[in-house]
């Protein structure tokens, strides 16, 4: 296999990856980072949606230039197969025989139309584990729904509790549903493999991104069940903590996030502020009262933060044991000493774009940490390795598959 | 043969407080692992956080605690005491995984660093979920969901441009931390199937959220090709939430064909024919409010379900913004049986979000309701560890349990 993965968490596992875009790309990326041999299957007719679009437009091979694809494609191998060709099934079946798992995020029913659904593929490998990720699951009245990531937080109720608390909703505009669904896909796949390792039985896992997103908001559902009040947005305020918010700092659009829970933390905050008179106001004496008078508290605390930089305010507070952090964007994140020390962003050169930075492996396993060992693959880069070396096709057989339009 | 749970036979000890470790252990427990939750004698703080039935505080009926602690047995143990610590180590000898979320300094203080634990059991997987992980300059700093969101680059992108950045509500980033902890734990478990060895799984919630939520845009951000914005509008119109007759809909249409279909759904209004309303990048960046005003009459004339149905038929990616009660009544989720039930004598039977996946060979069930404080202390210490009644009496007298 290209590149060695011996001694990694998943070095003995091979996964066939039909995943596309972000929620469909990240599962394979996580598995590949940890050493699995992940073989991405796409076709020149239907490239991964993450390969196309800006930037890259107007240059040669735009599909090989997109930085976001370079992040989720790293460590994967890439083959080109047209799943709509009748003979693709035989060739794919040979690969399934030699694999542990399949991951896919096609619209429900697409694989079944090509006779490539779980029931069909497991005939090649009865121990096969397969995870199907879709927006609403494989079955149910809305399973044919065609939506993008923002729909997940809308349907799951997250958007309905995200706003400034003034009647208008802001909704969640960063892909919380994608990262959540991708992570659940990995848990589903790995736990099914754990089960297979004990019982010898493979299985199919039907994962709904909508439901995955809803599980993250369990507290809000139980709040409604127990109180019968429908949860509403409350800006950055918190039911148990005050102050709790993003406070304006010196400069344009500069903010510091501060959260005070316990009385100890409150006293630490007061000390950092120099124990001004107002902090002794009885309205701020207990956590419950601080929550009740959060608006007054926020105004007073903003006077203090508005004279400081986000870094200055955060550093003073967190050293004193108060939860505080600058509101960061890309440049601040990349420069942050914590993220640097922990390799949250790493350089990963790609032949077409030098010096590129991708996100690293965020969890640290002490013995088998995984690695970023190769750049995102070119389209069909590993057709030779997979079809000739791994599956043993002769040059004549290989050419025949190309002629039939199976490998393309 | 009735299908067994997918993680049947996995033994997990949770030493957690509040959200991240509890959520990680719940995910494992819901999949069939036997989870023992070890609480300090005063109990997990999430027992005090609510919401409570009728608004009156009851540490056994906190919504946050109840959600996070299904499928666990609960034990109280004072680990700062030598005998308590010894019992804790006995529990770990019989476990496959420890999930904890105390600050590294706190674990060191009670003599339970990974090095200490490794000596007890070389096959134990120890998952530590903390705001900043086990190394680096911030390792012992406090952070909560709002700080994680701030450093992950999530807050700066949410809310309105002229107002403060908006962090996700309901401590969502700490739930994410628990989920990433579960992912990383699974990697270690699969590796252990071959090596027989455990390891330390160091999960920084901030690092994970930064990597997984915004990490793939950092290079474009550093090279100036992408600027974070709180406009909520994205690059191409439409992308965002729009108010309608009875709430909001979420709409995004990156492909021009989708927008054309949507215009048709609206009945091809005259204004859409002007060139000013064909440049969707300019519509998103230069005059979105103007386009909103033109869209408003149509949106305000329809309910979110009407808009959802019309757009679904036209293959236009629109979704209704469901309120919490609406999600619980949703016909599709009912059909799939997503909401499960939780039963305990003191609160009866209540619905609770269930599992997002259906395993074809393995069952999912709420096998146990969340434990009352110390509910299984005796059962675990005498049943699992073989302590006598007198031993338990002693432990109780010296306030170790």
Interface residues (C-beta under 8 A of the other chain):
Chain A: X8 X9 X10 X12 X13 X22 X26 X30 X34 X53 X54 X55 X67 X68 X70 X71 X72 X118 X136 X137 X138 X139 X140 X141 X142 X143 X145 X146 X147 X148 X150 X151 X153 X154 X155 X156 X157 X158 X159 X160 X161 X162 X163 X164 X168 X169 X170 X171 X172 X173 X174 X175 X176 X179 X180 X182 X183 X184 X186 X187 X188 X190 X191 X192 X193 X194 X195 X197 X198 X201 X202 X203 X204 X205 X206 X207 X208 X209 X210 X211 X212 X214 X215 X216 X217 X218 X219 X220 X221 X222 X223 X224 X225 X226 X227 X230 X231 X233 X234 X235 X236 X238 X239 X240 X241 X244 X245 X246 X247 X248 X255 X256 X257 X259 X261 X265 X318 X321 X322 X323 X324 X325 X326 X327 X328 X329 X330 X331 X333 X334 X336 X337 X338 X339 X341 X342 X344 X345 X356 X357 X358 X359 X360 X361 X362 X363 X364 X365 X366 X367 X368 X370
Chain B: X6 X7 X8 X9 X10 X27 X31 X49 X50 X51 X52 X53 X54 X55 X61 X63 X64 X66 X67 X68 X114 X131 X132 X133 X134 X135 X136 X137 X138 X141 X142 X143 X144 X146 X147 X148 X149 X150 X151 X152 X153 X154 X155 X156 X157 X158 X159 X160 X163 X164 X165 X166 X167 X168 X169 X170 X171 X172 X175 X176 X179 X180 X181 X182 X183 X184 X186 X187 X188 X189 X190 X191 X193 X194 X195 X197 X199 X200 X201 X202 X203 X204 X206 X207 X208 X209 X210 X211 X212 X213 X214 X215 X216 X217 X218 X219 X220 X221 X222 X225 X226 X228 X230 X232 X234 X235 X239 X240 X241 X243 X247 X248 X249 X250 X252 X254 X312 X315 X317 X318 X319 X320 X321 X322 X323 X324 X325 X326 X327 X328 X330 X331 X332 X333 X335 X336 X338 X347 X350 X351 X352 X353 X354 X355 X356 X357 X358 X359 X360 X361 X362
